[in-house]
Amino acid sequence: MMPQLVTVRIRTGNGRKHRFWVPVLPIALVFSPLLILAAVVAAIACLIYHINPFRALGGMWRLFTALRGSRVDVEHGRSAVLVTIS
C-alpha cells in the first residue's frame, strides 16, 4: 500500500517545536501534470539506455510503496528535523 501521510516535526534552536502533517494523495494529485512529464522523460531515458520501461516503472512503484514506515531524523546542534512516512 502506498504511503498516506508524512509527518514533519521541526525543533528550532530556541526550543520551539512545529509539527506538520502532509497528506500524500492530494499532493500527488496537485503535482500530477509534473509526474506525467517526468514519466515521459523517464520512458525516453529507458529507451535510450535499452531498459524495459515497464520493469523500471514497477521498480519505482515498489520503492515508493516500501517507504511506508520510514523515519528520517536529522539533528544539528539544538535544531532537529524528524520526518515519518506512514
ABEGO torsion letter per residue (X at the ends): XBBABBBBBBBBAAGBBBBBBBBAAAAAAAAAAAAAAAAAAAAAAAAAAGBBAAAAAAAAAAAAAAABGBBBBBBBEABBBBBBBX
